[in-house]
């Protein structure tokens, strides 16, 4: 029974050693004064991020590992209906408080994605601007030392993301209200707009094409309110370098189509954030193939100067995964914990990006990253 504890302790020790190397290397290449977080509009450096499930498994290990490998950002959903279902009750923020406290301690920036608006904050046109602005103010004030970005309703071009039939004009009005609230409290946080999602066959007939939705946002005068436009890439297929076309809509490089619209709208200074992506789902792909796909994807995105940050999904699994846990970066199967080899590759990529040099990690990490879960400890149920 002691094995899971020892495995976790060994993983943390290795990543702490890696973290020290990253900190020392970063200090050699940055000024002593506090600088803007990587990926923000006022910095030219690419921001590496991952999305965390704050109510899932191995939250502390995921956060500590993220800090140790040098991630700039953690993306966390603020499930509004789940955390604040009734207007007269207090929001349930204990789990979120713990996550952000850990992030603050480890100097990892947080992007909160406001999702799933409750009925009491909705109209037929979508979320109420004044109530949403109040929530943005609450979050920006409560977590002012860590939350530097707030994504407003990712997948807003879908009924699921907006809570009503998509309405670009209503979204533009909401965006303006939220910016006004942030300015009134003097918050340095930025708003990340859209979370655009490619609409595929089988989705609601009321969903709106992401490119048409973005054009309508510009027509509604939202261009000056969107320093960062977010794109949520789901159900990806093909290789990272596959070009987007009618036959390949669900590919990583769909961000190029978003950029074309931005340029046509003279929004040259705007940035794109990829606030959710992962390798294509396939039970036939090996962990090494998944790791290579993610590594190539990050290299491709960081080479585009108009992409400020990218967040890989599936950092930690939910309490009850619907399918296999093999697609998560931190896995918990039975009584054993396993790191996906993609974390090792990402650590090397971040270090190379910041220092120009590869560092030698303990061979033990590579063994842990690439090994399969110990069958002798994988027969028990989930904790």
DASULVEN-V401364 format. One record per residue. N is the residue number from 1. PHI is phi in radians with two decimals (999 if undefined). PSI is psi in degrees with one decimal (NA if undefined). OMEGA is omega in whole degrees, -180 to 180 (none if undefined). Layout:
N/PHI/PSI/OMEGA  N/PHI/PSI/OMEGA
This chain:
1/999/-14.9/-177  2/-1.43/-12.6/-173  3/-1.06/-46.5/-180  4/-1.01/-38.7/179  5/-1.11/-44.0/-179  6/-1.15/-38.4/179  7/-1.09/-46.5/-180  8/-1.08/-42.1/180  9/-1.12/-39.0/-180  10/-1.17/-42.9/178  11/-1.05/-45.3/-179  12/-1.14/-38.9/179  13/-1.10/-43.4/-180  14/-1.13/-43.8/-178  15/-1.25/-29.3/175  16/-1.13/-41.1/178  17/-1.08/-42.1/178  18/-1.12/-39.8/180  19/-1.07/-40.2/178  20/-1.08/-42.3/178  21/-1.07/-42.8/-179  22/-1.14/-42.0/-179  23/-1.10/-45.7/-180  24/-1.12/-40.9/-179  25/-1.18/-40.5/-180  26/-1.13/-40.3/180  27/-1.07/-30.1/-179  28/-1.29/-18.3/-175  29/-2.01/4.5/-179  30/-2.29/153.3/178  31/-1.22/164.0/-178  32/-1.21/-28.5/-178  33/-1.25/154.8/178  34/-1.15/133.3/-178  35/-2.04/166.8/180  36/-1.11/148.7/-180  37/-1.15/140.9/179  38/-1.01/135.6/178  39/1.77/-19.9/180  40/-1.28/159.6/-177  41/-1.03/-23.4/-178  42/-1.66/16.5/174  43/-2.37/149.4/-179  44/-1.64/0.0/-176  45/-1.55/142.6/-180  46/-1.29/140.8/180  47/-1.84/126.0/178  48/-1.63/130.3/-178  49/-2.44/168.1/175  50/-2.56/153.2/180  51/-1.73/130.4/-177  52/-1.92/140.7/171  53/-1.65/105.1/-174  54/-1.20/-15.0/179  55/-1.88/15.0/-178  56/-1.71/-161.0/-179  57/-1.51/154.7/171  58/0.91/43.5/-178  59/-1.11/-47.9/-178  60/-1.12/-43.1/179  61/-1.10/-40.5/180  62/-1.10/-42.7/-179  63/-1.19/-44.8/-180  64/-1.13/-39.3/178  65/-1.15/-41.1/180  66/-1.04/-44.1/179  67/-1.15/-40.0/-175  68/-1.20/-33.8/-180  69/-1.49/-3.8/173  70/1.67/19.6/177  71/-1.09/142.1/178  72/-1.49/-30.6/-170  73/-2.39/147.4/166  74/-2.13/129.3/176  75/-1.71/130.2/-177  76/-2.29/130.5/176  77/-1.32/134.1/167  78/-1.77/93.5/-179  79/-1.31/94.4/-170  80/-1.02/-47.6/-177  81/-1.15/-34.4/-179  82/-1.35/-38.2/-176  83/-1.54/-19.3/-178  84/-2.58/65.2/-173  85/-1.23/-28.9/-177  86/-2.14/131.3/-173  87/-1.05/-37.4/-175  88/-1.43/-7.4/177  89/-1.60/164.8/175  90/-1.44/143.3/177  91/-1.14/148.2/-179  92/-1.59/95.8/-170  93/-1.97/9.2/-176  94/-1.04/-49.3/-178  95/-1.13/-40.5/179  96/-1.19/-39.5/177  97/-1.00/-44.1/-178  98/-1.13/-41.6/179  99/-1.09/-46.7/-175  100/-1.28/-31.5/174  101/-1.09/-43.1/177  102/-1.12/-43.3/180  103/-1.09/-41.1/179  104/-1.08/-43.9/-179  105/-1.08/-36.5/-177  106/-1.68/6.3/177  107/1.01/43.2/174  108/-1.88/130.8/-179  109/-1.38/151.9/-177  110/-2.02/134.0/165  111/-1.91/118.6/175  112/-1.62/129.0/176  113/-1.85/111.9/180  114/-1.37/119.5/-177  115/-2.28/166.4/168  116/0.92/65.0/-180  117/-1.09/139.5/180  118/-1.33/166.0/-178  119/-1.04/-35.4/-176  120/-1.25/-10.9/179  121/-1.93/13.5/-175  122/-2.02/150.9/166  123/-2.19/-178.3/178  124/-1.17/-18.4/179  125/-1.61/-6.7/-179  126/2.17/-166.1/-179  127/-1.03/142.3/180  128/-1.24/125.9/-177  129/-1.02/-44.7/-175  130/-1.20/-35.5/179  131/-1.27/-41.1/178  132/-1.11/-40.8/178  133/-1.07/-37.6/177  134/-1.11/-40.4/177  135/-1.13/-43.6/178  136/-1.02/-42.7/179  137/-1.11/-42.6/180  138/-1.06/-47.2/-177  139/-1.19/-42.4/-179  140/-1.14/-33.2/180  141/-1.37/-44.7/-178  142/-1.14/-36.7/-175  143/-2.06/41.1/-172  144/-1.12/-22.8/-178  145/-1.49/-12.3/-174  146/-2.20/-35.2/-176  147/-1.49/106.7/-180  148/-1.85/-7.1/180  149/-2.56/140.6/177  150/-2.26/118.2/179  151/-1.60/123.5/-177  152/-1.60/105.3/173  153/0.93/71.5/174  154/-0.97/145.5/-175  155/1.15/36.8/-179  156/-1.12/-13.6/176  157/-1.47/8.4/177  158/-2.16/156.0/177  159/-1.06/-40.2/-179  160/-1.10/-42.2/-177  161/-1.35/-31.6/-175  162/-1.66/-21.9/-178  163/1.47/3.7/-180  164/-2.87/170.8/175  165/-0.95/133.7/-176  166/-0.91/138.6/-176  167/-2.49/93.5/-177  168/-1.01/-36.9/-179  169/-1.15/-42.2/178  170/-1.17/-37.2/178  171/-1.13/-41.5/179  172/-1.08/-40.2/179  173/-1.16/-40.7/178  174/-1.12/-41.3/179  175/-1.05/-43.3/179  176/-1.11/-42.1/180  177/-1.09/-41.8/-178  178/-1.20/-39.1/176  179/-1.09/-41.3/179  180/-1.06/-39.2/179  181/-1.18/-42.0/179  182/-1.09/-41.2/180  183/-1.16/-36.1/-177  184/-1.17/-27.6/179  185/-1.74/1.5/179  186/1.19/32.5/-178  187/-1.40/139.8/176  188/-1.45/-4.5/-178  189/-1.13/150.0/176  190/-1.94/157.3/175  191/-1.73/134.0/178  192/-1.85/124.1/-167  193/-1.85/136.9/164  194/1.78/-60.4/-173  195/0.95/41.5/-172  196/-0.95/138.2/-180  197/-2.24/134.9/175  198/-1.10/126.7/180  199/-1.53/122.5/-178  200/-1.91/169.2/179  201/-1.07/143.1/178  202/1.68/-11.3/177  203/-1.46/174.0/-176  204/-0.98/139.0/179  205/-1.17/-14.9/179  206/-1.53/-9.9/177  207/-1.11/151.8/-176  208/-1.99/138.1/177  209/-0.94/135.8/-175  210/-1.09/-37.3/-180  211/-1.23/-39.4/177  212/-1.16/-38.0/179  213/-1.10/-43.8/-180  214/-1.12/-43.3/177  215/-1.04/-39.6/180  216/-1.20/-32.5/176  217/-1.09/-43.5/178  218/-1.12/-41.4/179  219/-1.11/-24.9/179  220/-1.52/4.2/177  221/1.46/20.5/-176  222/-1.51/-2.9/-175  223/-0.96/-43.5/-179  224/-1.29/-12.0/179  225/-1.69/6.6/-175  226/-2.19/71.3/175  227/-1.12/-26.3/178  228/-2.31/125.7/173  229/-1.86/129.2/-177  230/-1.79/150.5/-178  231/-2.32/125.9/-180  232/-1.87/109.7/-175  233/-1.71/113.6/-178  234/-2.14/158.1/176  235/0.91/45.3/-178  236/-1.21/155.1/177  237/-2.43/165.4/176  238/1.34/-172.4/179  239/-1.49/163.6/178  240/-1.03/-29.3/-175  241/-1.59/1.8/180  242/-1.07/131.7/-178  243/-1.40/144.6/179  244/-1.34/133.0/173  245/-2.71/-175.2/-176  246/-1.07/-30.4/-179  247/-1.56/-12.8/-179  248/-2.30/68.8/-178  249/-1.39/-33.0/-175  250/-1.65/64.9/-179  251/-2.21/159.7/-177  252/-1.00/-41.7/-173  253/-1.34/16.8/174  254/-1.06/-22.7/178  255/-1.03/-22.4/179  256/-1.15/-35.2/179  257/-1.20/-37.2/176  258/-1.11/-43.0/-179  259/-1.12/-37.6/179  260/-1.04/-41.3/178  261/-1.16/-42.0/179  262/-1.01/-43.0/-179  263/-1.19/-39.2/178  264/-1.11/-28.2/180  265/-1.60/10.5/-179  266/1.03/30.9/178  267/-1.70/55.4/-173  268/-1.16/-32.4/-176  269/-1.48/-8.0/-179  270/-1.22/152.4/179  271/-1.94/156.6/171  272/-1.93/133.7/169  273/-1.97/131.3/172  274/-1.57/97.4/-171  275/-1.55/5.3/173  276/-3.00/123.9/175  277/-2.78/159.2/173  278/-2.81/170.0/-180  279/-1.14/158.0/179  280/-1.05/139.2/178  281/-1.25/124.5/176  282/-2.86/125.7/178  283/-1.25/-12.1/-179  284/-1.50/-18.0/-178  285/-1.39/138.3/-179  286/-1.47/162.6/175  287/-0.98/-35.5/180  288/-1.18/-38.5/178  289/-1.18/-39.6/177  290/-1.10/-41.7/179  291/-1.10/-43.2/180  292/-1.11/-42.2/180  293/-1.05/-47.2/-178  294/-1.15/-40.2/179  295/-1.09/-44.2/179  296/-1.15/-37.3/180  297/-1.10/-46.2/179  298/-1.10/-41.5/180  299/-1.10/-39.4/-180  300/-1.16/-44.2/-177  301/-1.22/-39.1/-179  302/-1.21/-17.8/179  303/-1.38/-11.6/179  304/-1.64/115.0/-175  305/-1.14/-19.2/-180  306/-1.54/-2.9/175  307/-1.72/115.3/-176  308/-1.45/-40.2/-176  309/-2.70/158.5/177  310/-2.48/138.0/-177  311/-2.06/114.3/175  312/-1.36/140.1/-180  313/-1.55/176.4/174  314/1.15/41.5/177  315/-1.15/-48.1/178  316/-2.36/148.2/-176  317/-1.37/156.7/173  318/-1.18/171.5/-179  319/-1.05/-35.0/180  320/-2.30/83.9/-179  321/-1.03/140.7/-180  322/-1.24/-29.5/-179  323/-2.32/-146.5/-179  324/-1.20/145.5/177  325/-1.52/1.7/-176  326/-1.20/-13.0/-179  327/-1.59/2.4/-179  328/-1.72/149.9/-178  329/-1.25/-33.6/173  330/-2.07/122.0/-171  331/-2.05/146.8/178  332/-2.37/104.2/-178  333/-2.11/118.8/-175  334/1.16/-120.0/180  335/-1.97/14.6/-177  336/-2.03/144.3/176  337/-1.90/138.5/-178  338/-2.39/138.2/174  339/-1.69/135.4/176  340/-1.23/139.9/-180  341/-1.06/-16.9/177  342/-1.09/-28.4/178  343/-1.16/-39.2/177  344/-1.09/-46.2/-179  345/-1.13/-38.9/-180  346/-1.17/-39.4/177  347/-1.04/-42.8/179  348/-1.15/-40.3/-179  349/-1.12/-44.3/-180  350/-1.11/-42.3/-180  351/-1.13/-43.4/178  352/-1.10/-40.2/-179  353/-1.11/-37.1/-174  354/-1.59/-27.0/-175  355/-2.06/-16.1/-176  356/1.38/5.9/-178  357/-2.34/146.1/171  358/-1.49/141.2/175  359/-1.88/150.9/-180  360/-1.53/118.4/177  361/-1.61/153.8/178  362/-0.98/137.5/-179  363/-1.06/-22.8/179  364/-1.07/-36.3/180  365/-1.11/-43.1/-180  366/-1.12/-36.6/178  367/-1.13/-44.6/-180  368/-1.15/-40.8/-176  369/-1.13/-40.3/-172  370/-1.72/-9.1/-178  371/-1.36/154.4/175  372/-1.46/164.9/-180  373/-1.16/137.6/-179  374/-1.06/115.9/-178  375/-1.07/-27.5/-177  376/-1.22/-18.0/-178  377/-2.01/6.9/-174  378/-1.78/10.9/-178  379/-1.55/-18.4/-178  380/-1.33/165.0/179  381/-1.37/172.7/179  382/-1.25/143.1/178  383/-1.19/NA/none
